[in-house]
Amino acid sequence: GLPVHNRFTLEILRRAYDVYGAERVIWMVPDFRFNNSDLVDLKQKEAEETKGSDIFLTSPFGPANIHAGFLTEENDRFLLEYGLKCIDYIVKTLPNVRLLFWCAFFRSHTDLASTQGIYKDLYSALVRRYPQNILDMRSYMTHGDVLDTRAGGKFWRDKSGHPSSDGYRFIHELALSCESTPKVSTPKKSRSVSCQGDAQKAYFILGTWSKIAEPMMSHPNGLLA
């Protein structure tokens, strides 16, 4: 997965912002603990009071990059706070980017998630912190969908919260909803998602991905994969 604090995250979001258009970029924000082995370097940046884009770290990344030896309450909390600083910088410099906190939603609503520590009630806090940027998936779900937030649930493939086939379709429809969703709004609960806007219009989602149970045969925008 691509860590929140990685320099490549910032650069690819900037590039997408230019190529796809400011209001068609959705950042599927990953687990804040990705690349938790970067802790030493991130704490050094913190000690040096690094500012601006320099808070992002250039380091390798890839799958299975949460290391058990670094999983402590203190480390998790540090990575959350540091990650929020990175998100703050991104929404300040790319003000129309939309934030989809898929992982935080799953872990905030699943009692048996691998850790609920930093994620306990986190999703609601993120909605309040980023009201102008968040793509609030909860407001597009039925009450039953929210209750079904679990490994093997409607939108969730496994205990890590990877999307199921239905989950990927839901994400696609959320992206299309951005075409007609005001930047600042208070959506009604259990609002259904409809594919408003032109489905051929490109959008860019930066996030994590995994193999889905039923392979998609075409690009969700109608383009060849």
N, CA and C of each residue as an Amber inpcrd file, in Angstrom:
protein
   675
   0.8230000  -1.1980000   0.0000000   0.0000000   0.0000000   0.0000000
   0.8570000   1.2470000   0.0000000   0.3080000   2.3350000  -0.4610000
   1.0140000   3.6110000  -0.5540000   0.7600000   4.4390000   0.7000000
   1.7780000   4.6580000   1.5410000   1.5810000   5.3440000   2.8240000
   1.1350000   6.7960000   2.6730000   0.3890000   7.2590000   3.6510000
  -0.0610000   8.6570000   3.6770000   1.1260000   9.6050000   3.6320000
   2.2060000   9.2710000   4.3410000   3.3290000  10.1950000   4.5090000
   4.3890000  10.0720000   3.4190000   4.1490000   9.2240000   2.4040000
   5.1650000   9.0110000   1.3780000   5.1800000  10.1430000   0.3570000
   6.3620000  10.5250000  -0.0700000   6.5020000  11.6110000  -1.0380000
   5.7760000  11.2940000  -2.3500000   5.7750000  10.0260000  -2.7370000
   5.1230000   9.6410000  -3.9740000   3.6220000   9.8910000  -3.9170000
   3.0320000   9.7540000  -2.7280000   1.6140000  10.0540000  -2.5580000
   1.3280000  11.4930000  -2.9530000   2.1380000  12.4050000  -2.4410000
   1.9660000  13.8220000  -2.7640000   2.1610000  14.0820000  -4.2500000
   3.2080000  13.5250000  -4.8210000   3.5320000  13.8150000  -6.2240000
   2.4850000  13.2540000  -7.1760000   1.9830000  12.0550000  -6.8970000
   0.9920000  11.4790000  -7.8020000  -0.3490000  12.2080000  -7.6850000
  -0.6810000  12.6970000  -6.4990000  -1.8870000  13.5020000  -6.3400000
  -1.7570000  14.8240000  -7.0980000  -0.6000000  15.4430000  -7.0160000
  -0.3690000  16.6810000  -7.7690000  -0.5120000  16.4420000  -9.2650000
   0.0760000  15.3560000  -9.7400000   0.0120000  15.0340000 -11.1630000
  -1.4260000  14.7740000 -11.5990000  -2.1580000  13.9960000 -10.8120000
  -3.5520000  13.6960000 -11.1340000  -4.3940000  14.9600000 -11.1430000
  -4.1130000  15.8560000 -10.2340000  -4.8250000  17.1300000 -10.1270000
  -4.6920000  17.9190000 -11.4320000  -3.5050000  17.8690000 -12.0120000
  -3.2540000  18.5790000 -13.2720000  -3.8860000  17.8610000 -14.4630000
  -3.7890000  16.5300000 -14.4830000  -4.2210000  15.7600000 -15.6510000
  -5.7370000  15.5550000 -15.6880000  -6.3290000  15.1910000 -14.5580000
  -7.7350000  14.8430000 -14.5310000  -8.6430000  16.0210000 -14.1980000
  -8.0900000  17.0610000 -13.6220000  -8.8960000  18.1910000 -13.1990000
  -9.0750000  18.1950000 -11.6980000  -9.1010000  19.3800000 -11.1370000
  -9.0760000  19.5410000  -9.6840000 -10.2130000  18.8230000  -8.9720000
 -11.3850000  18.7560000  -9.5830000 -12.5420000  18.1890000  -8.8880000
 -12.8070000  16.7370000  -9.2570000 -11.8370000  16.0900000  -9.9130000
 -12.0300000  14.6870000 -10.2820000 -10.9530000  13.7910000  -9.6870000
 -10.3510000  14.2460000  -8.6050000  -9.3240000  13.4550000  -7.9400000
  -9.8400000  13.0300000  -6.5730000  -9.8580000  11.7340000  -6.3530000
 -10.3130000  11.1680000  -5.0880000  -9.1570000  10.3910000  -4.4820000
  -8.8400000  10.7190000  -3.2590000  -7.7680000  10.0240000  -2.5490000
  -8.3990000   9.0300000  -1.5880000  -8.2040000   7.7580000  -1.8530000
  -8.6880000   6.7000000  -0.9770000  -7.6180000   6.5130000   0.1060000
  -7.7640000   7.2470000   1.1780000  -6.7290000   7.3370000   2.2090000
  -6.5400000   5.9740000   2.8900000  -5.3190000   5.4570000   2.9030000
  -5.0740000   4.1130000   3.4360000  -4.8910000   4.0900000   4.9530000
  -4.5640000   2.9290000   5.4510000  -4.2480000   2.7340000   6.8610000
  -3.0890000   3.6570000   7.2360000  -3.2520000   4.4110000   8.3060000
  -2.2190000   5.3560000   8.7350000  -0.9350000   4.6480000   9.1660000
  -1.0070000   3.3440000   9.3840000   0.1590000   2.6060000   9.8720000
   1.0150000   2.0200000   8.7580000   0.6060000   2.2150000   7.4980000
   1.4350000   1.7160000   6.3990000   2.8500000   2.2810000   6.4960000
   3.8360000   1.4130000   6.2430000   5.2490000   1.7760000   6.3770000
   5.5600000   2.2950000   7.7760000   5.0420000   1.5880000   8.7970000
   5.3380000   2.0250000  10.1630000   6.8190000   1.8940000  10.5080000
   7.5690000   1.2020000   9.6490000   9.0250000   1.1250000   9.8660000
   9.7230000   2.4410000   9.5320000   8.9850000   3.4100000   8.9800000
   9.5410000   4.7490000   8.7060000   9.5760000   5.6190000   9.9560000
   9.1780000   5.0720000  11.0800000   9.0170000   5.8710000  12.3050000
  10.2500000   6.6940000  12.6630000  11.4230000   6.0860000  12.5940000
  12.6470000   6.7970000  12.9870000  12.8480000   8.0390000  12.1300000
  12.6890000   7.8850000  10.8120000  12.8840000   9.0160000   9.9060000
  11.7980000  10.0760000  10.0870000  10.5770000   9.6390000  10.3300000
   9.4940000  10.6040000  10.5290000   9.6650000  11.3760000  11.8360000
  10.1260000  10.6840000  12.8700000  10.3600000  11.3680000  14.1460000
  11.5160000  12.3650000  14.0270000  12.4850000  12.0430000  13.1670000
  13.5780000  12.9780000  12.9210000  13.0460000  14.2450000  12.2440000
  12.1670000  14.0780000  11.2790000  11.5540000  15.2390000  10.6290000
  10.7620000  16.0670000  11.6340000  10.0720000  15.3780000  12.5200000
   9.2880000  16.0700000  13.5460000  10.2090000  16.8590000  14.4690000
  11.3210000  16.2530000  14.8710000  12.2710000  16.9210000  15.7680000
  12.8940000  18.1440000  15.0990000  13.0760000  18.0680000  13.7920000
  13.6660000  19.1790000  13.0490000  12.6390000  20.2310000  12.6560000
  11.3740000  20.0050000  13.0600000  10.2730000  20.9230000  12.7680000
  10.1630000  21.1980000  11.2670000  10.2520000  20.1150000  10.4960000
  10.1540000  20.2050000   9.0430000   8.7840000  20.7510000   8.6470000
   8.7740000  21.6100000   7.6220000   7.5370000  22.2610000   7.2020000
   7.2530000  21.9880000   5.7260000   6.0310000  22.3260000   5.3050000
   5.6620000  22.2570000   3.9030000   5.7450000  20.8480000   3.3390000
   6.0680000  20.7570000   2.0620000   6.1130000  19.4570000   1.3910000
   7.2560000  18.5820000   1.8960000   8.1870000  19.1740000   2.6400000
   9.3040000  18.3890000   3.1670000   8.8910000  17.4130000   4.2600000
   7.6440000  17.5280000   4.7420000   7.1910000  16.5710000   5.7570000
   6.9950000  15.1820000   5.1440000   6.8690000  15.1180000   3.8130000
   6.6920000  13.8250000   3.1530000   8.0450000  13.1400000   2.9920000
   8.0350000  11.8340000   3.1610000   9.2750000  11.0570000   3.1920000
   9.4320000  10.2370000   1.9100000  10.6220000  10.3000000   1.3380000
  10.9450000   9.4520000   0.1940000  11.4790000   8.1300000   0.7140000
  10.7040000   7.0670000   0.5060000  11.1100000   5.7480000   0.9820000
  10.3700000   4.6900000   0.1690000  10.9080000   3.4620000   0.1020000
  10.2340000   2.3910000  -0.6460000   8.9120000   2.0250000   0.0190000
   8.0090000   1.4600000  -0.7710000   6.7400000   0.9930000  -0.2230000
   6.2800000  -0.2100000  -1.0370000   5.3420000  -0.9460000  -0.4870000
   4.8450000  -2.1300000  -1.1770000   3.8570000  -2.8710000  -0.3040000
   3.4690000  -4.0830000  -0.6980000   2.4930000  -4.8450000   0.0960000
   3.0820000  -5.3230000   1.4200000   2.1900000  -5.6640000   2.3250000
   2.5930000  -6.1980000   3.6410000   3.6070000  -5.3060000   4.3290000
   3.3020000  -4.0090000   4.3740000   4.2850000  -3.0760000   4.9090000
   3.9230000  -2.5330000   6.2880000   3.0950000  -3.2510000   7.0240000
   2.8620000  -2.9470000   8.4360000   3.6190000  -3.9960000   9.2380000
   4.6320000  -3.5670000   9.9650000   5.5020000  -4.5050000  10.6710000
   5.0680000  -4.6340000  12.1280000   4.8420000  -5.8750000  12.5360000
   4.3020000  -6.1530000  13.8650000   5.1770000  -5.5850000  14.9770000
   6.5010000  -5.5690000  14.7660000   7.4060000  -5.0910000  15.7980000
   7.2400000  -3.6180000  16.1450000   6.5850000  -2.8590000  15.2400000
   6.3860000  -1.4240000  15.4710000   4.9630000  -1.0990000  15.9140000
   4.1370000  -2.1300000  16.0720000   2.7370000  -1.9010000  16.4360000
   2.5970000  -1.7050000  17.9400000   2.6530000  -0.4620000  18.3560000
   2.3980000  -0.1000000  19.7490000   1.4170000   1.0660000  19.7490000
   0.7560000   1.2780000  20.8570000  -0.1990000   2.3830000  20.9530000
   0.4870000   3.7270000  20.6870000   1.6900000   3.8830000  21.2220000
   2.4160000   5.1480000  21.0320000   2.7810000   5.3580000  19.5570000
   3.2950000   4.3180000  18.9300000   3.6870000   4.4410000  17.5230000
   2.4850000   4.6810000  16.6180000   1.4030000   3.9540000  16.8770000
   0.1950000   4.1280000  16.0690000  -0.3260000   5.5570000  16.1860000
  -0.3130000   6.0860000  17.3980000  -0.8000000   7.4500000  17.6210000
   0.0820000   8.4680000  16.9030000   1.3880000   8.2470000  16.9450000
   2.2970000   9.1570000  16.2430000   2.0160000   9.1420000  14.7430000
   1.8530000   7.9460000  14.1730000   1.6140000   7.8410000  12.7300000
   0.2860000   8.4760000  12.3390000  -0.7150000   8.3540000  13.1910000
  -1.9940000   9.0150000  12.9240000  -1.8190000  10.5280000  12.8950000
  -1.1810000  11.0780000  13.9240000  -1.0100000  12.5300000  13.9990000
  -0.1380000  13.0470000  12.8500000   0.8980000  12.2930000  12.5100000
   1.7620000  12.7090000  11.4040000   0.9940000  12.6300000  10.0860000
   0.2210000  11.5610000   9.9320000  -0.5720000  11.4170000   8.7200000
  -1.5830000  12.5380000   8.5600000  -2.1960000  12.9680000   9.6510000
  -3.1420000  14.0750000   9.5880000  -2.4560000  15.3700000   9.1500000
  -1.2150000  15.5620000   9.5700000  -0.4580000  16.7320000   9.1010000
  -0.2590000  16.6770000   7.5940000   0.0150000  15.4840000   7.0940000
   0.2050000  15.3220000   5.6490000  -1.0960000  15.5920000   4.8980000
  -2.2140000  15.0890000   5.4320000  -3.5060000  15.3400000   4.7950000
  -3.8280000  16.8310000   4.8440000  -3.5480000  17.4660000   5.9710000
  -3.7820000  18.9140000   6.0910000  -3.0330000  19.6740000   5.0040000
  -1.7880000  19.2670000   4.7520000  -0.9930000  19.9470000   3.7250000
  -1.6040000  19.7200000   2.3410000  -2.0390000  18.4970000   2.0810000
  -2.5950000  18.1870000   0.7660000  -3.8930000  18.9560000   0.5080000
  -4.7890000  19.0270000   1.4870000  -6.0410000  19.7440000   1.2440000
  -5.8210000  21.2590000   1.1920000  -4.7380000  21.7210000   1.7880000
  -4.4080000  23.1470000   1.6980000  -3.8820000  23.5010000   0.3130000
  -3.0470000  22.6290000  -0.2470000  -2.4210000  22.9170000  -1.5390000
  -3.2220000  22.3740000  -2.7250000  -4.0590000  21.3650000  -2.4830000
  -4.9400000  20.8050000  -3.5220000  -6.3630000  20.8690000  -2.9690000
  -6.9400000  22.0600000  -2.8730000  -8.1560000  22.2620000  -2.0770000
  -9.3990000  21.5270000  -2.5530000  -9.4210000  21.0570000  -3.8050000
 -10.6140000  20.3650000  -4.2870000 -10.4900000  18.8490000  -4.2730000
  -9.3800000  18.3210000  -3.7790000  -9.2350000  16.8640000  -3.7070000
 -10.2940000  16.3040000  -2.7680000 -10.8690000  15.1670000  -3.1440000
 -11.8610000  14.5320000  -2.2940000 -11.2020000  13.3930000  -1.5170000
 -11.5910000  13.2380000  -0.2690000 -10.9960000  12.2450000   0.6240000
 -11.9890000  11.1280000   0.8950000 -11.5930000   9.9010000   0.5990000
 -12.4210000   8.7390000   0.8810000 -11.6990000   7.8940000   1.9310000
 -12.1850000   7.9400000   3.1560000 -11.5340000   7.2320000   4.2680000
 -12.1280000   5.8200000   4.3940000 -11.8710000   5.0130000   3.3970000
 -12.4080000   3.6520000   3.3480000 -11.8940000   2.8030000   4.5090000
 -10.5960000   2.8210000   4.7210000  -9.9920000   2.0100000   5.7790000
 -10.4510000   2.4760000   7.1600000 -10.4560000   3.7910000   7.3770000
 -10.8750000   4.3220000   8.6740000 -12.3290000   3.9810000   8.9670000
 -13.1810000   4.0150000   7.9250000 -14.5890000   3.6490000   8.1330000
 -14.6980000   2.1980000   8.5850000 -14.0030000   1.3140000   7.8690000
 -14.0710000  -0.1100000   8.2030000 -13.6110000  -0.3530000   9.6340000
 -12.4920000   0.2250000   9.9900000 -11.9230000  -0.0470000  11.3220000
 -12.6840000   0.6670000  12.4330000 -13.3570000   1.7640000  12.1050000
 -14.1530000   2.4600000  13.1130000 -15.4740000   1.7500000  13.3860000
 -15.9310000   0.9320000  12.4270000 -17.2360000   0.2930000  12.5560000
 -17.1660000  -1.2110000  12.7790000 -15.9600000  -1.7630000  12.8550000
 -15.8060000  -3.2070000  13.0350000 -15.1500000  -3.4950000  14.3720000
 -15.8820000  -4.0840000  15.2770000 -15.3510000  -4.3600000  16.6150000
 -14.1630000  -5.3110000  16.5830000 -14.1410000  -6.2080000  15.5970000
 -13.0890000  -7.2160000  15.5490000 -11.9760000  -6.8480000  14.5840000
 -11.8630000  -5.5760000  14.2100000 -10.7670000  -5.1470000  13.3400000
  -9.4420000  -5.4240000  14.0400000  -8.3680000  -5.5660000  13.2550000
  -7.0840000  -5.9730000  13.8260000  -6.6230000  -5.0180000  14.9200000
  -6.8910000  -3.7340000  14.7940000  -6.7030000  -2.8100000  15.9140000
  -7.7930000  -1.7700000  15.8170000  -8.4280000  -1.5180000  16.9310000
  -9.3910000  -0.4170000  16.9290000  -8.8210000   0.7700000  17.6600000
  -7.6500000   0.6090000  18.2700000  -7.0570000   1.6640000  19.0840000
  -7.2080000   3.0600000  18.5170000  -6.3970000   3.4120000  17.5150000
  -6.4590000   4.7650000  16.9510000  -7.7060000   4.9580000  16.1040000
  -8.3720000   3.8760000  15.7380000  -9.5350000   3.9890000  14.8600000
 -10.8610000   4.0910000  15.6020000 -10.8350000   3.9770000  16.9120000
 -12.0740000   4.0650000  17.6740000 -12.6900000   5.4550000  17.4960000
 -13.8570000   5.5050000  16.8800000 -14.5810000   6.7550000  16.6030000
 -13.8140000   7.6960000  15.6700000 -12.7760000   7.1940000  15.0130000
 -11.9610000   8.0700000  14.1680000 -12.7250000   8.5800000  12.9520000
 -13.5410000   7.7150000  12.3440000 -14.2090000   8.1460000  11.1130000
 -15.0480000   9.4000000  11.3400000 -15.8150000   9.4310000  12.4090000
 -16.6430000  10.6100000  12.6880000 -15.7740000  11.8460000  12.9000000
 -14.6230000  11.6640000  13.5400000 -13.7030000  12.7880000  13.7490000
 -13.1590000  13.3080000  12.4180000 -12.9040000  12.4030000  11.4770000
 -12.3960000  12.8060000  10.1650000 -13.4630000  13.5550000   9.3690000
 -14.7170000  13.1410000   9.5030000 -15.8170000  13.8540000   8.8410000
 -15.8730000  15.2950000   9.3360000 -15.7040000  15.4700000  10.6360000
 -15.7350000  16.8230000  11.2100000 -14.4950000  17.6280000  10.8210000
 -13.3570000  16.9800000  10.7130000 -12.0990000  17.6890000  10.4350000
 -12.0170000  18.1660000   8.9870000 -12.5810000  17.3770000   8.0490000
 -12.4430000  17.7050000   6.6260000 -13.8160000  17.8340000   5.9480000
 -14.6800000  18.7200000   6.4380000 -16.0520000  18.8010000   5.9060000
 -16.1180000  19.2140000   4.4410000 -15.1470000  19.9850000   3.9720000
 -15.1840000  20.4650000   2.5920000 -14.5440000  19.4940000   1.6080000
 -13.8790000  18.4790000   2.0950000 -13.1580000  17.5660000   1.2080000
 -13.6290000  16.1160000   1.2840000 -14.2640000  15.7570000   2.3660000
 -14.5760000  14.3450000   2.5520000 -15.6880000  13.8840000   1.6230000
 -15.5150000  12.7120000   1.0670000 -16.5690000  12.0040000   0.3530000
 -17.1320000  11.0240000   1.3720000 -18.1710000  11.4550000   2.0660000
 -18.6660000  10.7330000   3.2400000 -19.4670000   9.5080000   2.8280000
 -18.8020000   8.3720000   2.7680000 -19.4320000   7.1360000   2.3220000
 -20.5950000   6.7290000   3.2240000 -20.5060000   7.0750000   4.4910000
 -21.5640000   6.6780000   5.4200000 -22.9080000   7.2980000   5.0410000
 -22.8820000   8.5110000   4.5180000 -24.1330000   9.1840000   4.1730000
 -24.7700000   8.6050000   2.9130000 -24.0420000   7.7440000   2.1990000
 -24.5720000   7.0970000   1.0050000 -24.9610000   5.6350000   1.2660000
 -24.8340000   5.1950000   2.5030000 -25.1160000   3.8050000   2.8460000
 -26.4370000   3.7000000   3.6060000 -27.1040000   2.5810000   3.4400000
 -28.2830000   2.3170000   4.2560000 -27.8280000   1.9110000   5.6560000
 -28.7570000   1.9400000   6.5840000 -28.4250000   1.5260000   7.9460000
 -27.9530000   0.0830000   7.9570000 -28.5780000  -0.7500000   7.1220000
 -28.1760000  -2.1490000   7.0360000 -26.7660000  -2.3190000   6.5080000
 -26.3970000  -1.4710000   5.5380000 -25.0330000  -1.5360000   4.9930000
 -24.0070000  -1.2100000   6.0700000 -24.3070000  -0.2080000   6.8840000
 -23.3830000   0.1840000   7.9550000 -23.2370000  -0.9590000   8.9560000
 -24.3560000  -1.5730000   9.3220000 -24.3150000  -2.6880000  10.2790000
 -23.5810000  -3.8910000   9.7110000 -23.5180000  -3.9820000   8.3850000
 -22.8730000  -5.1240000   7.7280000 -21.3860000  -4.8630000   7.4610000
 -20.8400000  -3.8620000   8.1340000 -19.4150000  -3.5630000   7.9760000
 -18.6000000  -4.5840000   8.7570000 -18.1160000  -5.5870000   8.0380000
 -17.3610000  -6.6820000   8.6430000 -16.6610000  -7.4490000   7.5320000
 -15.7030000  -8.2670000   7.8950000 -15.0440000  -9.1280000   6.9170000
 -16.0880000 -10.0390000   6.2820000 -16.1740000 -10.0200000   4.9620000
 -17.1740000 -10.8210000   4.2710000 -18.5160000 -10.1440000   4.1490000
 -18.6400000  -8.8920000   4.6340000 -19.8800000  -8.1390000   4.5000000
 -20.0750000  -7.6910000   3.0620000 -21.1530000  -6.9710000   2.8230000
 -21.5320000  -6.5910000   1.4620000 -20.4040000  -5.9090000   0.7030000
 -19.7470000  -4.9320000   1.3350000 -18.7230000  -4.1410000   0.6460000
 -17.2970000  -4.5590000   0.9940000 -17.1350000  -5.5890000   1.8270000
 -15.8170000  -5.8750000   2.4010000 -15.4120000  -7.3250000   2.1260000
 -14.2180000  -7.4970000   1.5720000 -13.7870000  -8.8340000   1.1790000
 -13.1470000  -9.6120000   2.3120000 -12.4180000  -8.9180000   3.2100000
 -11.6340000  -9.6380000   4.2120000 -11.4720000  -8.7910000   5.4680000
 -10.7370000  -9.3330000   6.4350000 -10.5730000  -8.6550000   7.7240000
  -9.7170000  -7.4090000   7.6390000  -9.0070000  -7.2330000   6.5240000
  -8.2170000  -6.0110000   6.3340000  -9.0350000  -4.8890000   5.7150000
 -10.2800000  -5.1770000   5.3470000 -11.1570000  -4.1390000   4.8150000
 -11.0250000  -3.8920000   3.3330000 -10.3590000  -4.8060000   2.5970000
 -10.2840000  -4.6300000   1.1510000 -11.6880000  -4.7020000   0.5540000
 -11.9570000  -3.9140000  -0.4710000 -13.3030000  -3.9270000  -1.0630000
 -13.6370000  -5.2540000  -1.7400000 -14.8950000  -5.6320000  -1.6340000
 -15.4250000  -6.7620000  -2.3920000 -15.8060000  -6.2630000  -3.7840000
 -16.3560000  -7.1230000  -4.6140000 -16.8450000  -6.6820000  -5.9250000
 -17.8880000  -5.5830000  -5.7600000 -18.8270000  -5.7810000  -4.8210000
 -19.8270000  -4.7480000  -4.5480000 -19.1690000  -3.4850000  -4.0010000
 -18.1080000  -3.6690000  -3.2370000 -17.3930000  -2.5250000  -2.6910000
 -16.7720000  -1.6680000  -3.7820000 -16.1590000  -2.3180000  -4.7710000
 -15.5700000  -1.5660000  -5.8780000 -16.6380000  -0.8410000  -6.6820000
 -17.7910000  -1.4710000  -6.8720000 -18.8770000  -0.7990000  -7.5890000
 -19.3790000   0.4100000  -6.7930000 -19.4410000   0.2490000  -5.4740000
 -19.8630000   1.3430000  -4.6050000 -18.8850000   2.5140000  -4.7040000
 -17.5870000   2.2150000  -4.6830000 -16.5660000   3.2630000  -4.8060000
 -16.7110000   3.9820000  -6.1440000 -16.9300000   3.2210000  -7.2120000
 -17.1260000   3.8060000  -8.5350000 -18.3190000   4.7610000  -8.5370000
 -19.4210000   4.3480000  -7.9210000 -20.6110000   5.1860000  -7.8870000
 -20.4030000   6.4150000  -7.0030000 -19.6460000   6.2510000  -5.9180000
 -19.3010000   7.4070000  -5.0910000 -18.5260000   8.4340000  -5.9070000
 -17.5920000   7.9370000  -6.7210000 -16.7980000   8.8350000  -7.5550000
 -17.6860000   9.5900000  -8.5380000 -18.6260000   8.8920000  -9.1510000
 -19.5290000   9.5460000 -10.0950000 -20.4170000  10.5690000  -9.4030000
 -20.7340000  10.3460000  -8.1310000 -21.5980000  11.2770000  -7.4110000
 -20.9420000  12.6330000  -7.2280000 -19.6130000  12.6760000  -7.3340000
 -18.8950000  13.9460000  -7.1700000 -19.2580000  14.9450000  -8.2590000
 -19.7490000  14.4590000  -9.3960000 -20.1050000  15.3390000 -10.4990000
 -21.1580000  16.3630000 -10.0940000 -22.0530000  15.9550000  -9.1790000
 -23.1550000  16.8600000  -8.8450000 -23.2830000  17.1140000  -7.3540000
 -22.2600000  16.7140000  -6.5940000 -22.2990000  16.9170000  -5.1490000
 -21.6110000  18.2260000  -4.7760000 -22.2890000  19.1450000  -4.0850000
 -21.6540000  20.3990000  -3.6800000 -20.4730000  20.1370000  -2.7670000
 -19.5310000  21.0580000  -2.7730000 -18.3440000  20.8950000  -1.9360000
 -18.6980000  20.8920000  -0.4560000 -19.6350000  21.7530000  -0.0580000
 -20.0310000  21.8040000   1.3430000 -21.4960000  21.4270000   1.4140000
 -21.7890000  20.3180000   2.0630000 -23.1690000  19.8710000   2.1380000
 -23.3680000  19.0270000   3.3830000 -24.6220000  18.8400000   3.7410000
 -24.9660000  17.9480000   4.8400000 -25.9320000  16.9180000   4.2970000
 -25.4100000  15.8010000   3.7590000 -26.2620000  14.8110000   3.1090000
 -27.2170000  14.1550000   4.0990000 -28.3540000  13.7360000   3.5810000
 -29.3050000  13.0180000   4.4130000 -28.8450000  11.5850000   4.6080000
 -29.2110000  11.0290000   5.7200000 -28.8330000   9.6530000   6.0200000
 -29.4830000   8.6840000   5.0360000 -28.7720000   7.5810000   4.7650000
 -29.2770000   6.5060000   3.9290000 -29.6540000   6.9680000   2.5300000
 -28.9810000   8.0140000   2.0190000 -29.2410000   8.4570000   0.6640000
 -28.6730000   7.4340000  -0.3050000 -29.4480000   7.0410000  -1.2980000
 -28.9570000   6.0650000  -2.2570000 -28.0070000   6.7210000  -3.2390000
 -27.1010000   5.9370000  -3.7860000 -26.1340000   6.4410000  -4.7520000
 -26.6700000   6.2170000  -6.1490000 -26.6600000   7.2280000  -6.9630000
 -27.0110000   7.0730000  -8.3630000 -25.8540000   7.5630000  -9.2090000
 -25.6830000   6.9850000 -10.3720000 -24.5710000   7.3540000 -11.2390000
 -24.9060000   8.6330000 -11.9760000 -24.8520000   9.7660000 -11.2790000
 -25.1460000  11.0420000 -11.8850000 -23.9330000  11.5350000 -12.6500000
 -24.1850000  12.3110000 -13.6810000 -23.0770000  12.8250000 -14.4740000
 -22.7290000  11.8440000 -15.5820000 -21.7860000  12.2280000 -16.4100000
 -21.3910000  11.4250000 -17.5560000 -20.4020000  10.3560000 -17.1290000
 -20.7710000   9.0860000 -17.2670000 -19.9200000   7.9920000 -16.8080000
 -18.6330000   7.8840000 -17.6060000 -18.5730000   8.5550000 -18.7750000
 -17.3580000   8.5030000 -19.5760000 -16.3070000   9.4930000 -19.0780000
 -16.6840000  10.4150000 -18.2080000 -15.7330000  11.3930000 -17.7040000
 -14.7390000  10.7050000 -16.7750000 -13.4910000  11.0180000 -16.9620000
 -12.4500000  10.3420000 -16.1860000 -12.3880000  10.8830000 -14.7690000
 -12.0650000  10.0250000 -13.8450000 -11.7220000  10.4400000 -12.5010000
 -10.5180000   9.6200000 -12.0720000  -9.8360000  10.0860000 -11.0530000
  -8.6230000   9.4080000 -10.6110000  -8.7720000   9.0780000  -9.1410000
  -8.6020000   7.8110000  -8.7810000  -8.6630000   7.3880000  -7.3870000
  -7.2970000   6.8550000  -6.9930000  -6.6970000   7.4730000  -5.9980000
  -5.4280000   6.9930000  -5.4710000  -5.7100000   6.2610000  -4.1780000
  -5.3780000   4.9930000  -4.1390000  -5.6270000   4.2300000  -2.9220000
  -5.0330000   2.8570000  -3.0140000  -5.4940000   1.9750000  -2.1690000
  -5.0230000   0.6010000  -2.1700000  -5.9630000  -0.2410000  -3.0060000
  -5.4900000  -1.3530000  -3.4540000  -6.3270000  -2.2420000  -4.2410000
  -5.9690000  -3.6800000  -3.9040000  -6.8350000  -4.5880000  -4.2820000
  -6.5710000  -6.0060000  -4.0460000  -7.3310000  -6.8140000  -5.0830000
  -7.0180000  -8.0820000  -5.1910000  -7.7440000  -8.9650000  -6.0940000
  -9.1820000  -9.0940000  -5.6120000 -10.1480000  -8.9740000  -6.5330000
 -11.5400000  -9.0850000  -6.1480000 -12.0720000 -10.4540000  -6.5420000
 -13.1500000 -10.8470000  -5.8920000 -13.6750000 -12.2010000  -6.0930000
 -14.1060000 -12.4340000  -7.5430000 -14.7500000 -11.4340000  -8.1460000
 -15.1910000 -11.5450000  -9.5340000 -14.4590000 -10.4920000 -10.3480000
 -13.5010000 -10.9040000 -11.1740000 -12.7040000  -9.9290000 -11.9300000
 -13.5780000  -9.0440000 -12.8020000 -13.2550000  -7.7480000 -12.8190000
 -13.9390000  -6.8310000 -13.7270000 -13.3950000  -7.0350000 -15.1350000
 -14.2940000  -7.0670000 -16.1140000 -13.8920000  -7.3160000 -17.4890000
 -13.5990000  -6.0310000 -18.2510000 -13.9660000  -4.8930000 -17.6690000
 -13.6940000  -3.6170000 -18.3350000 -13.4020000  -2.5630000 -17.2960000
 -12.7700000  -1.4720000 -17.7350000 -12.4760000  -0.3530000 -16.8530000
 -13.8000000   0.2360000 -16.3720000 -13.9290000   0.6300000 -15.0790000
 -15.2040000   1.1510000 -14.5820000 -15.6780000   2.4160000 -15.2810000
 -14.7780000   3.1210000 -15.9730000 -15.1970000   4.2970000 -16.7340000
 -15.6900000   3.9130000 -18.1290000 -15.7180000   2.6260000 -18.4360000
 -16.1370000   2.1980000 -19.7490000 -14.9840000   2.0760000 -20.7200000
 -13.7590000   2.2660000 -20.2460000 -12.5820000   2.1730000 -21.0840000
 -11.9880000   0.7750000 -20.9730000 -11.1850000   0.3950000 -21.9090000
 -10.5200000  -0.9050000 -21.8380000  -9.5520000  -0.9230000 -20.6840000
  -9.4550000  -2.0390000 -19.9940000  -8.5310000  -2.1550000 -18.8550000
  -7.1000000  -2.1070000 -19.3470000
